[in-house]
Amino acid sequence: NPTQGTEIRKIRPCLIVSPDEMNRYLQTLIVAPMTTTERPYPARVSVRFQGKAGQIALDQIRAIDRERLVRRLGAVSSAIAESVSATLLEIFRRS
């Protein structure tokens, strides 16, 4: 389905946030898109990836089919991964 409203558009890099245990068994992955448009949102984690400053948009997480993945671009640092995990915990703790 095409995006609507304020959903992030375009093909873009994303961070897989679903755990490896899930990813081994399911055809879908939970991802957070990355963007170079920086916003002062609490659900965004700042990152420098492939020489570009941007954010991981945890307010835009979604499930996608594996077939949507084009290629592997790399990995984020363990510090960024920890920041993403902490931010996700905070988001869902509030719910």
N, CA, C and O atoms as CSV, one atom per row, in Angstrom:
chain,resi,resn,atom,element,x,y,z
A,1,ASN,N,N,0.838,-1.184,0.000
A,1,ASN,CA,C,0.000,0.000,0.000
A,1,ASN,C,C,0.881,1.244,0.000
A,1,ASN,O,O,1.922,1.276,0.656
A,2,PRO,N,N,0.468,2.245,-0.722
A,2,PRO,CA,C,1.240,3.489,-0.700
A,2,PRO,C,C,1.121,4.182,0.655
A,2,PRO,O,O,0.192,3.933,1.424
A,3,THR,N,N,2.081,5.051,0.921
A,3,THR,CA,C,2.041,5.798,2.180
A,3,THR,C,C,0.959,6.864,2.125
A,3,THR,O,O,0.530,7.285,1.051
A,4,GLN,N,N,0.532,7.287,3.295
A,4,GLN,CA,C,-0.496,8.324,3.386
A,4,GLN,C,C,-0.099,9.340,4.441
A,4,GLN,O,O,0.696,9.049,5.335
A,5,GLY,N,N,-0.661,10.532,4.328
A,5,GLY,CA,C,-0.468,11.564,5.348
A,5,GLY,C,C,0.990,11.869,5.619
A,5,GLY,O,O,1.752,12.173,4.701
A,6,THR,N,N,1.379,11.786,6.892
A,6,THR,CA,C,2.744,12.149,7.286
A,6,THR,C,C,3.687,10.948,7.357
A,6,THR,O,O,4.789,11.064,7.892
A,7,GLU,N,N,3.268,9.794,6.824
A,7,GLU,CA,C,4.157,8.639,6.798
A,7,GLU,C,C,5.356,8.943,5.902
A,7,GLU,O,O,5.232,9.636,4.891
A,8,ILE,N,N,6.516,8.416,6.288
A,8,ILE,CA,C,7.729,8.640,5.499
A,8,ILE,C,C,7.606,7.930,4.164
A,8,ILE,O,O,7.212,6.765,4.095
A,9,ARG,N,N,7.950,8.653,3.103
A,9,ARG,CA,C,7.866,8.126,1.745
A,9,ARG,C,C,9.260,7.766,1.233
A,9,ARG,O,O,10.252,7.949,1.939
A,10,LYS,N,N,9.329,7.275,0.057
A,10,LYS,CA,C,10.550,6.961,-0.683
A,10,LYS,C,C,11.217,5.684,-0.175
A,10,LYS,O,O,10.977,5.221,0.940
A,11,ILE,N,N,12.057,5.144,-1.038
A,11,ILE,CA,C,12.931,4.053,-0.624
A,11,ILE,C,C,14.050,4.693,0.182
A,11,ILE,O,O,14.649,5.681,-0.245
A,12,ARG,N,N,14.325,4.132,1.339
A,12,ARG,CA,C,15.344,4.730,2.198
A,12,ARG,C,C,15.993,3.656,3.056
A,12,ARG,O,O,15.454,2.559,3.200
A,13,PRO,N,N,17.151,3.973,3.627
A,13,PRO,CA,C,17.766,3.017,4.549
A,13,PRO,C,C,16.871,2.824,5.766
A,13,PRO,O,O,16.115,3.717,6.149
A,14,CYS,N,N,16.970,1.657,6.356
A,14,CYS,CA,C,16.201,1.396,7.569
A,14,CYS,C,C,17.038,0.556,8.514
A,14,CYS,O,O,17.994,-0.107,8.111
A,15,LEU,N,N,16.659,0.600,9.766
A,15,LEU,CA,C,17.297,-0.210,10.792
A,15,LEU,C,C,16.323,-1.317,11.165
A,15,LEU,O,O,15.173,-1.047,11.510
A,16,ILE,N,N,16.778,-2.554,11.096
A,16,ILE,CA,C,15.930,-3.671,11.518
A,16,ILE,C,C,15.922,-3.678,13.044
A,16,ILE,O,O,16.969,-3.826,13.675
A,17,VAL,N,N,14.741,-3.518,13.631
A,17,VAL,CA,C,14.633,-3.467,15.094
A,17,VAL,C,C,14.042,-4.743,15.688
A,17,VAL,O,O,14.066,-4.919,16.906
A,18,SER,N,N,13.514,-5.632,14.856
A,18,SER,CA,C,13.003,-6.898,15.387
A,18,SER,C,C,14.191,-7.794,15.747
A,18,SER,O,O,15.232,-7.743,15.091
A,19,PRO,N,N,14.032,-8.617,16.791
A,19,PRO,CA,C,15.141,-9.456,17.242
A,19,PRO,C,C,15.457,-10.583,16.255
A,19,PRO,O,O,14.582,-11.062,15.533
A,20,ASP,N,N,16.726,-10.993,16.243
A,20,ASP,CA,C,17.165,-12.059,15.340
A,20,ASP,C,C,16.331,-13.326,15.502
A,20,ASP,O,O,16.062,-14.021,14.522
A,21,GLU,N,N,15.919,-13.632,16.743
A,21,GLU,CA,C,15.117,-14.842,16.979
A,21,GLU,C,C,13.832,-14.804,16.157
A,21,GLU,O,O,13.421,-15.825,15.605
A,22,MET,N,N,13.195,-13.637,16.071
A,22,MET,CA,C,11.981,-13.476,15.256
A,22,MET,C,C,12.321,-13.526,13.774
A,22,MET,O,O,11.627,-14.167,12.985
A,23,ASN,N,N,13.395,-12.843,13.410
A,23,ASN,CA,C,13.756,-12.716,12.002
A,23,ASN,C,C,14.082,-14.057,11.357
A,23,ASN,O,O,13.911,-14.222,10.149
A,24,ARG,N,N,14.551,-15.020,12.154
A,24,ARG,CA,C,14.871,-16.341,11.606
A,24,ARG,C,C,13.622,-17.094,11.147
A,24,ARG,O,O,13.700,-17.932,10.249
A,25,TYR,N,N,12.479,-16.803,11.754
A,25,TYR,CA,C,11.279,-17.597,11.497
A,25,TYR,C,C,10.199,-16.893,10.688
A,25,TYR,O,O,9.338,-17.554,10.109
A,26,LEU,N,N,10.229,-15.577,10.637
A,26,LEU,CA,C,9.152,-14.838,9.982
A,26,LEU,C,C,9.597,-14.249,8.650
A,26,LEU,O,O,10.777,-13.960,8.451
A,27,GLN,N,N,8.657,-14.077,7.755
A,27,GLN,CA,C,8.924,-13.450,6.464
A,27,GLN,C,C,8.896,-11.925,6.576
A,27,GLN,O,O,9.332,-11.218,5.667
A,28,THR,N,N,8.381,-11.428,7.699
A,28,THR,CA,C,8.334,-9.977,7.898
A,28,THR,C,C,9.390,-9.554,8.914
A,28,THR,O,O,9.779,-10.320,9.795
A,29,LEU,N,N,9.835,-8.321,8.763
A,29,LEU,CA,C,10.803,-7.717,9.669
A,29,LEU,C,C,10.205,-6.429,10.207
A,29,LEU,O,O,9.428,-5.772,9.514
A,30,ILE,N,N,10.552,-6.064,11.416
A,30,ILE,CA,C,10.133,-4.771,11.957
A,30,ILE,C,C,11.299,-3.813,11.768
A,30,ILE,O,O,12.411,-4.068,12.231
A,31,VAL,N,N,11.030,-2.711,11.083
A,31,VAL,CA,C,12.096,-1.772,10.736
A,31,VAL,C,C,11.723,-0.353,11.143
A,31,VAL,O,O,10.552,-0.019,11.321
A,32,ALA,N,N,12.758,0.468,11.284
A,32,ALA,CA,C,12.586,1.908,11.506
A,32,ALA,C,C,13.332,2.611,10.376
A,32,ALA,O,O,14.525,2.376,10.187
A,33,PRO,N,N,12.650,3.466,9.627
A,33,PRO,CA,C,13.326,4.169,8.537
A,33,PRO,C,C,14.327,5.187,9.067
A,33,PRO,O,O,14.198,5.696,10.180
A,34,MET,N,N,15.319,5.465,8.244
A,34,MET,CA,C,16.311,6.491,8.568
A,34,MET,C,C,16.052,7.683,7.659
A,34,MET,O,O,15.642,7.524,6.509
A,35,THR,N,N,16.292,8.868,8.180
A,35,THR,CA,C,16.039,10.082,7.420
A,35,THR,C,C,17.129,11.106,7.688
A,35,THR,O,O,17.705,11.146,8.776
A,36,THR,N,N,17.409,11.935,6.688
A,36,THR,CA,C,18.365,13.029,6.893
A,36,THR,C,C,17.643,14.302,7.315
A,36,THR,O,O,18.284,15.300,7.645
A,37,THR,N,N,16.308,14.273,7.307
A,37,THR,CA,C,15.523,15.409,7.801
A,37,THR,C,C,15.427,15.278,9.313
A,37,THR,O,O,14.752,14.385,9.825
A,38,GLU,N,N,16.098,16.162,10.017
A,38,GLU,CA,C,16.117,16.050,11.477
A,38,GLU,C,C,14.946,16.798,12.100
A,38,GLU,O,O,14.645,17.933,11.731
A,39,ARG,N,N,14.299,16.146,13.042
A,39,ARG,CA,C,13.164,16.708,13.775
A,39,ARG,C,C,13.449,16.587,15.271
A,39,ARG,O,O,14.124,15.648,15.692
A,40,PRO,N,N,12.950,17.514,16.074
A,40,PRO,CA,C,13.191,17.459,17.522
A,40,PRO,C,C,12.187,16.550,18.241
A,40,PRO,O,O,11.616,16.939,19.260
A,41,TYR,N,N,11.974,15.354,17.715
A,41,TYR,CA,C,11.000,14.438,18.295
A,41,TYR,C,C,11.698,13.504,19.287
A,41,TYR,O,O,12.819,13.062,19.030
A,42,PRO,N,N,11.054,13.200,20.410
A,42,PRO,CA,C,11.680,12.303,21.386
A,42,PRO,C,C,11.835,10.869,20.878
A,42,PRO,O,O,12.621,10.102,21.434
A,43,ALA,N,N,11.106,10.503,19.845
A,43,ALA,CA,C,11.184,9.145,19.302
A,43,ALA,C,C,12.180,9.040,18.151
A,43,ALA,O,O,12.121,8.100,17.359
A,44,ARG,N,N,13.086,9.998,18.059
A,44,ARG,CA,C,14.112,9.975,17.012
A,44,ARG,C,C,15.479,9.817,17.666
A,44,ARG,O,O,15.764,10.439,18.689
A,45,VAL,N,N,16.314,8.986,17.072
A,45,VAL,CA,C,17.678,8.778,17.556
A,45,VAL,C,C,18.630,9.317,16.499
A,45,VAL,O,O,18.605,8.882,15.347
A,46,SER,N,N,19.462,10.258,16.893
A,46,SER,CA,C,20.426,10.839,15.959
A,46,SER,C,C,21.501,9.816,15.620
A,46,SER,O,O,21.939,9.042,16.471
A,47,VAL,N,N,21.916,9.833,14.353
A,47,VAL,CA,C,22.890,8.859,13.874
A,47,VAL,C,C,23.708,9.479,12.747
A,47,VAL,O,O,23.229,10.350,12.021
A,48,ARG,N,N,24.929,9.022,12.614
A,48,ARG,CA,C,25.739,9.359,11.447
A,48,ARG,C,C,25.953,8.030,10.736
A,48,ARG,O,O,26.580,7.121,11.281
A,49,PHE,N,N,25.429,7.918,9.513
A,49,PHE,CA,C,25.475,6.647,8.785
A,49,PHE,C,C,25.906,6.922,7.360
A,49,PHE,O,O,25.335,7.773,6.677
A,50,GLN,N,N,26.910,6.197,6.920
A,50,GLN,CA,C,27.470,6.363,5.578
A,50,GLN,C,C,27.837,7.819,5.293
A,50,GLN,O,O,27.607,8.328,4.196
A,51,GLY,N,N,28.404,8.471,6.288
A,51,GLY,CA,C,28.879,9.836,6.125
A,51,GLY,C,C,27.816,10.912,6.186
A,51,GLY,O,O,28.118,12.089,5.987
A,52,LYS,N,N,26.574,10.530,6.457
A,52,LYS,CA,C,25.488,11.510,6.516
A,52,LYS,C,C,24.887,11.560,7.915
A,52,LYS,O,O,24.691,10.531,8.562
A,53,ALA,N,N,24.601,12.776,8.369
A,53,ALA,CA,C,23.913,12.946,9.647
A,53,ALA,C,C,22.421,12.765,9.418
A,53,ALA,O,O,21.886,13.191,8.394
A,54,GLY,N,N,21.763,12.143,10.360
A,54,GLY,CA,C,20.323,11.951,10.236
A,54,GLY,C,C,19.737,11.394,11.514
A,54,GLY,O,O,20.307,11.535,12.596
A,55,GLN,N,N,18.589,10.759,11.368
A,55,GLN,CA,C,17.896,10.186,12.519
A,55,GLN,C,C,17.265,8.855,12.143
A,55,GLN,O,O,16.907,8.614,10.990
A,56,ILE,N,N,17.140,8.004,13.144
A,56,ILE,CA,C,16.357,6.779,13.028
A,56,ILE,C,C,14.979,7.141,13.558
A,56,ILE,O,O,14.837,7.537,14.715
A,57,ALA,N,N,13.967,7.004,12.714
A,57,ALA,CA,C,12.611,7.462,13.038
A,57,ALA,C,C,11.823,6.344,13.718
A,57,ALA,O,O,11.106,5.590,13.060
A,58,LEU,N,N,11.962,6.248,15.033
A,58,LEU,CA,C,11.271,5.201,15.780
A,58,LEU,C,C,9.777,5.468,15.897
A,58,LEU,O,O,9.016,4.580,16.281
A,59,ASP,N,N,9.354,6.679,15.569
A,59,ASP,CA,C,7.924,6.980,15.523
A,59,ASP,C,C,7.289,6.476,14.225
A,59,ASP,O,O,6.081,6.609,14.034
A,60,GLN,N,N,8.096,5.902,13.339
A,60,GLN,CA,C,7.599,5.421,12.048
A,60,GLN,C,C,7.880,3.925,11.857
A,60,GLN,O,O,7.948,3.454,10.721
A,61,ILE,N,N,8.044,3.168,12.958
A,61,ILE,CA,C,8.349,1.741,12.810
A,61,ILE,C,C,7.190,1.037,12.121
A,61,ILE,O,O,6.027,1.411,12.269
A,62,ARG,N,N,7.547,0.008,11.363
A,62,ARG,CA,C,6.533,-0.763,10.633
A,62,ARG,C,C,7.057,-2.148,10.307
A,62,ARG,O,O,8.263,-2.389,10.353
A,63,ALA,N,N,6.157,-3.052,9.979
A,63,ALA,CA,C,6.532,-4.387,9.528
A,63,ALA,C,C,6.582,-4.370,8.006
A,63,ALA,O,O,5.691,-3.830,7.350
A,64,ILE,N,N,7.633,-4.968,7.454
A,64,ILE,CA,C,7.752,-5.068,6.002
A,64,ILE,C,C,8.103,-6.501,5.625
A,64,ILE,O,O,8.675,-7.236,6.430
A,65,ASP,N,N,7.768,-6.891,4.419
A,65,ASP,CA,C,8.166,-8.187,3.899
A,65,ASP,C,C,9.650,-8.145,3.554
A,65,ASP,O,O,10.152,-7.114,3.106
A,66,ARG,N,N,10.349,-9.247,3.756
A,66,ARG,CA,C,11.780,-9.320,3.440
A,66,ARG,C,C,12.084,-8.930,1.999
A,66,ARG,O,O,13.149,-8.387,1.704
A,67,GLU,N,N,11.144,-9.209,1.110
A,67,GLU,CA,C,11.370,-8.912,-0.305
A,67,GLU,C,C,11.535,-7.419,-0.565
A,67,GLU,O,O,12.049,-7.035,-1.615
A,68,ARG,N,N,11.114,-6.576,0.361
A,68,ARG,CA,C,11.295,-5.128,0.196
A,68,ARG,C,C,12.748,-4.694,0.403
A,68,ARG,O,O,13.146,-3.620,-0.048
A,69,LEU,N,N,13.534,-5.524,1.079
A,69,LEU,CA,C,14.935,-5.170,1.326
A,69,LEU,C,C,15.707,-5.239,0.014
A,69,LEU,O,O,15.645,-6.240,-0.699
A,70,VAL,N,N,16.427,-4.182,-0.296
A,70,VAL,CA,C,17.185,-4.120,-1.542
A,70,VAL,C,C,18.596,-4.652,-1.327
A,70,VAL,O,O,19.046,-5.533,-2.059
A,71,ARG,N,N,19.293,-4.124,-0.331
A,71,ARG,CA,C,20.649,-4.587,-0.027
A,71,ARG,C,C,21.020,-4.174,1.398
A,71,ARG,O,O,20.428,-3.266,1.983
A,72,ARG,N,N,22.015,-4.872,1.929
A,72,ARG,CA,C,22.510,-4.551,3.276
A,72,ARG,C,C,23.528,-3.429,3.154
A,72,ARG,O,O,24.481,-3.523,2.380
A,73,LEU,N,N,23.322,-2.378,3.917
A,73,LEU,CA,C,24.200,-1.211,3.843
A,73,LEU,C,C,25.240,-1.181,4.953
A,73,LEU,O,O,26.240,-0.471,4.844
A,74,GLY,N,N,25.021,-1.936,6.010
A,74,GLY,CA,C,25.957,-1.920,7.124
A,74,GLY,C,C,25.229,-2.068,8.435
A,74,GLY,O,O,24.086,-2.524,8.487
A,75,ALA,N,N,25.909,-1.676,9.493
A,75,ALA,CA,C,25.342,-1.794,10.836
A,75,ALA,C,C,25.619,-0.511,11.607
A,75,ALA,O,O,26.574,0.211,11.319
A,76,VAL,N,N,24.778,-0.245,12.581
A,76,VAL,CA,C,25.013,0.903,13.463
A,76,VAL,C,C,25.921,0.457,14.606
A,76,VAL,O,O,26.068,-0.737,14.864
A,77,SER,N,N,26.512,1.406,15.273
A,77,SER,CA,C,27.394,1.097,16.403
A,77,SER,C,C,26.585,0.522,17.564
A,77,SER,O,O,25.363,0.658,17.615
A,78,SER,N,N,27.284,-0.118,18.486
A,78,SER,CA,C,26.585,-0.668,19.654
A,78,SER,C,C,25.980,0.451,20.501
A,78,SER,O,O,24.942,0.251,21.133
A,79,ALA,N,N,26.611,1.622,20.523
A,79,ALA,CA,C,26.054,2.756,21.280
A,79,ALA,C,C,24.726,3.206,20.677
A,79,ALA,O,O,23.782,3.500,21.410
A,80,ILE,N,N,24.647,3.260,19.356
A,80,ILE,CA,C,23.388,3.637,18.689
A,80,ILE,C,C,22.344,2.553,18.928
A,80,ILE,O,O,21.188,2.864,19.213
A,81,ALA,N,N,22.736,1.285,18.816
A,81,ALA,CA,C,21.794,0.180,19.053
A,81,ALA,C,C,21.223,0.252,20.468
A,81,ALA,O,O,20.031,0.020,20.668
A,82,GLU,N,N,22.062,0.572,21.445
A,82,GLU,CA,C,21.591,0.707,22.830
A,82,GLU,C,C,20.643,1.893,22.977
A,82,GLU,O,O,19.651,1.810,23.702
A,83,SER,N,N,20.942,2.987,22.298
A,83,SER,CA,C,20.067,4.167,22.344
A,83,SER,C,C,18.709,3.860,21.717
A,83,SER,O,O,17.674,4.292,22.224
A,84,VAL,N,N,18.719,3.114,20.614
A,84,VAL,CA,C,17.468,2.702,19.961
A,84,VAL,C,C,16.656,1.829,20.911
A,84,VAL,O,O,15.455,2.047,21.074
A,85,SER,N,N,17.293,0.848,21.537
A,85,SER,CA,C,16.589,-0.039,22.476
A,85,SER,C,C,15.990,0.743,23.640
A,85,SER,O,O,14.842,0.514,24.020
A,86,ALA,N,N,16.759,1.657,24.199
A,86,ALA,CA,C,16.272,2.459,25.329
A,86,ALA,C,C,15.099,3.340,24.912
A,86,ALA,O,O,14.137,3.494,25.665
A,87,THR,N,N,15.177,3.914,23.723
A,87,THR,CA,C,14.091,4.775,23.242
A,87,THR,C,C,12.831,3.960,22.989
A,87,THR,O,O,11.732,4.403,23.323
A,88,LEU,N,N,12.973,2.775,22.402
A,88,LEU,CA,C,11.805,1.911,22.178
A,88,LEU,C,C,11.169,1.510,23.508
A,88,LEU,O,O,9.944,1.500,23.630
A,89,LEU,N,N,11.984,1.183,24.496
A,89,LEU,CA,C,11.440,0.852,25.822
A,89,LEU,C,C,10.646,2.013,26.392
A,89,LEU,O,O,9.567,1.819,26.951
A,90,GLU,N,N,11.174,3.209,26.254
A,90,GLU,CA,C,10.488,4.401,26.759
A,90,GLU,C,C,9.168,4.632,26.017
A,90,GLU,O,O,8.156,4.965,26.634
A,91,ILE,N,N,9.182,4.457,24.704
A,91,ILE,CA,C,7.962,4.643,23.906
A,91,ILE,C,C,6.871,3.688,24.375
A,91,ILE,O,O,5.738,4.106,24.612
A,92,PHE,N,N,7.208,2.408,24.510
A,92,PHE,CA,C,6.188,1.419,24.838
A,92,PHE,C,C,5.866,1.380,26.327
A,92,PHE,O,O,4.811,0.877,26.713
A,93,ARG,N,N,6.735,1.891,27.150
A,93,ARG,CA,C,6.451,1.987,28.584
A,93,ARG,C,C,5.339,3.001,28.824
A,93,ARG,O,O,4.530,2.840,29.738
A,94,ARG,N,N,5.301,4.031,28.011
A,94,ARG,CA,C,4.287,5.087,28.147
A,94,ARG,C,C,2.910,4.623,27.699
A,94,ARG,O,O,1.897,5.190,28.110
A,95,SER,N,N,2.869,3.611,26.874
A,95,SER,CA,C,1.586,3.170,26.299
A,95,SER,C,C,0.696,2.523,27.320
A,95,SER,O,O,-0.414,2.102,26.993
